[in-house]
């Protein structure tokens, strides 16, 4: 007999209700309607989000763009996906994560939760899309897991080389200390064990995970993939365009990644490769990228990424899991 049942029996014998003797068991955070309270102030959450276009009237679902580790929306999205959306008059919002997404992903995920709720409300209750690069392709899953109300607000999640199951390359990189987000994205981290224990996807949300065979950051590249399901498409850009040689950073402006991602955002369900035209395979850039300005944009993005990584605090170990994640 468990201790709780034994106490219950004693209480019953004494004519006492169990509730008066022991506190009621609390459900895990993932089972609560709205998840744990957000610890970040509303002012901080609001200042990190910038929206463009009419969210309620957009021809396609409004999209939330989430950057990767060491990056922000200017580096990751302003000169590629943002421009392509503006050319089509599609509404979108850019989200900047604190410390260029170098910090504790558990804190950064609160920004995603708040952004999803804001987009959903501002669009008149439309289900939205999320497009994320690297950490951005994974962090939304933490939000969906621990803040269940967001699941009904998201129609599509498109990950570009998402770090869903971490990277073997980060274990050695963190041997002498590294930023919080790198610890958490190393294969076998406590963060990733919590994220991937239990369901990894949720009904009603369509997941399109797009990888590249030449990924030097997410290693192995297949660790971006999610368990097979009707609402999941796992694919590499080489499955569409076999000669594609794009690496990790390039996934934010790769043409094949764009073609697959847009198929997901403009159709019910996840992307379907047989529906995607291969006519532009071989094009070096996705729509929206200015070939003349590309060297300037790419160099600036790389320099900002390196600078933010150098400035980020180095930790000797992974940040501890929050209580809600330990429980759920």
N, C-alpha and C positions, 0 to 999 in steps of 0.2 A: 504494500500500500504506500502511495506517495505521501510525503509530509503534508501536502495540502489536503488530501483526502482524509488523512488521520485527524487533522485539526477540524475538518468539517464534521467528522463523526463525533468528536468530543463536544463541539459546539451544539450539534443537534441534540446530544444527550443532555446537555445543560439547558436546553431550551433557547439557545441563542442562534441567530441567523449568522451564516458565514460572513456576510458582508460587514457585520459589525465587528468581526474578529480580524479579518484580513482585507487589505485593499483589493478591489477588483483587478483581475489581470488586464493589462493594457495591450491593445492590439499593436502589432508591429507598425512602424511608420508607413510602410508601403500599403497597409490596409486602411489607413485613415483617409477620409475623403479629400483633404486638402494637403496632407503631408505636414512636415514640421514647419514651425514659423520661420520666416526669413529673418536672418540676422543682419542683413545689409539694409541701410536706411533707404527709404523711398527716394530721397533726393539723389543718392548715388545710383540707384537702379535706373531712374529716369534719365539721368545725364549720360548714361552709357548707350542709349538707344536713339537712333536717328532714322526717321522714316521718310520715304519719298513716294509721291504718287497717291492716288485715291485708293486706300486699302479696301473700301467697300465696293468700289466699282471696277476694280482691276479685272481684265479679261481672264487672267489665270489667278489661282489662289495667291494671296500675298505671301511673300517669302521672307524668312528671317535668315540672314547670312551670319555665320558664326566662324570667326577666324581660328587659326591654329596656334600652337605654342610659339612664343616669341613674336607674334604678329598682332596687328590690329586690322580694322576694316580698311584703312587706307592702303596698307601693304597688300592685303589678301584679295580685296574685292573691288576697289574703286576704279581700277583701270581695265577690268575684264567683265565679270558678271554684272556688276552695277551698270556699266555702260551698255551692255547688251540688253538688259532689262529696260533701261531708259529708251533705247531705240525702238522698243516694242510697246512702250507705254504700259509696262507691267509694274505694279506697285511692289515695293520691297522695303525692308528695314535692315540697317546695319547695326550689329551689336559689338561693342568693344568690351573685352573681358579685362579685369583689373591686372595691372602689372604686365601688360602684353601677354596675358594668358600664361605667365610663368609661375604664378602662385598656386595655392591650394585649389584644386579643381572643385572641391566641395563648396568653397565660397563662390567660385566662378559660376557654378551650376545654378546658384540662386538668381544670377543675372538672366540666365536662360529661362528659368521659370517665370520671372516677372515679365520678360519680353514676350513669351508665348501668350501669357494672359493679356498683356496690353494689345498685341496684334489681334488676338481673337475678339476682344471687346471693341477695338477701334474699327474693325472690319464689319461690324454688325453681326458678329457671331459666326463668321465664316471659319471653316477649318483652314489652317494655314500650312505652308510648307516650310521646312528647314533645310538649308544647304550648309554643310560644314566641311571644313578642310582640316585634316589631321585630328588634333584634339577636338576641333569643332565638329567633326564627324562622329564623335563618340560622346561628348559631354551631354548632348540632348537626351541620350539614353538614361543617364543618371537622373536628369530632371523627370523624365517620364516614369521611371521606376519609383522614385520616392515622393513625388507630388502627383498622385493619380489623377487629379482633376485635369491635368494638362493633356492626358491621353485623348480625351474627346475634342481637344482643340487643334490637333495636328492631323493632317491628312497624309503628308509625305515627309519622309526624312531621307535626304540624299547625302551620302557621305563620300567625300573624295579622299581616298587613302586614310580613312578613319582608323584611329588607334583603338579599335574595339577590344582587342585581346592583347594589347601592348606590343612591345618591341624587345626582342632579345638583344638588340644593339645597345639598349640603355642600361643594362645591368653592369657592363664594364665601364660605361661612361660615368656612372654614379659611384664607382668604387671609392673615389676621393671626395665625394660630395657633389651634389647638384641641386638645381632648383626643385621646388616642391612638385611641379607638374611633371617633370621628368621622372622623379621617383615613382609617382603614381601611374605613369604610363610604361614603366618597365614590366616586362613579362613576370607574372607571379606576384605582383604587388597586392597588398591588402585591399587597396582601392579597387583593382580590377577583379579580385576574387568576390568582393561584395557586389560589384556591378553585374557580374556574370553568373552569380548563384541564383538559381530559380529562372523564371522566364527572362529571355533576353530581348524579346519583342512582344508587342501588345496588339491584340486584335483591333482593327479600325485604323491603325497607322500602317502605311505602306513604306517599306524600307528598300532603298536602292543603294547598295554598297559598291563603289567603283574603285578598283585598285589598279596598280601598274606593276608589271613584272620587274621593273627597274627601280623599285622603291628602296632607297638606302636608309630611310628613317624608320619606317614600319617594317620590321624584319621578324619573321618572313612576311612577305607581302600578303599572303593569304590570311594573316591574322586580322585583317580588316573585315573578313567575312563573318556573317551571322548564320546561326543555324537555319537550315532549309525550312521554308514554310511557304504557304500560298501567298503571303503578303511580303515576301522577301525575294529580291533579285540580287545575287552576288555575281559580279562580273569584273573582268579586267578590261581596260581600254583596248588591249590587244585582241580580245575576243571580237571586237567590232572592227578594229583597224590593226591587222597583224603586224605591220611594220612600225607601229608607234614605239618610240624610244623614250618617252617622257619619264622623268624621275619625280621624287616626292613634291618638291616645291612647284614644279611645273603643272601639277594637277589642277591648280587654281586657274590656269589659263589654257589648258589643253582642249583641243577641238573635239576629240572623241569623248572626253569626259563631259563636255557641254552637251553633245548630241544625246548621250545616254541620260544625263540628268534632266534635260528638258523634256525628253519623252516621258519620264516619270511624272514631272510636274504638270504636264498637259493632257494626261490620260488617267482614267481610273486605274488603280492598282500600281504596282511598281513598274519599272521600265521593262520593256519587252524588246530584246535585241532584234528579233526578226522584223520589227516594225520600224527600226531606225535605218535611215538611208546611209549608205556607205559612199555616197557620191563625193563627199568632201574629205574622205580619208586621205591623209597625206598633207592636208593644210596644216601649217605649223601653229596657227593660232585660232582660237575660238572667235566668234563674232564679238565685236566690241573692242578688241585689242587693236591698237594703232601700231602697225609694224614699224613705223618710223620712230615712234616714241617708246617702243618696247624696251630697248636697251636701257633707257633712263629709268623707266618704271621698275624693271627687274633688278637693276643694280641698287636702286634706292630701297626696294623691299628687302633685298638680301642684307644690305648694310644696316637697316633698322633692326632686322631680326638678330643679327650678330651683336649689335650694341645692346639690345634689350636683354639678351642672354648673359652678356658679360656683367650687366648691372644688377641682375637678379640675385637675391641672397642665396648663398649655398647652404644647404642643410646636410647634416650628417646622416639623416635617416628620413624615411617617409613620414609625412604628417599623420597623426593618429586618425583613425576613423571616428566620425561623429557618432554620437549615441544612437541616432536613428538608423544609421547604416549598420551598426553592430547588432541592433535588434532585428533588422529586416534582412 
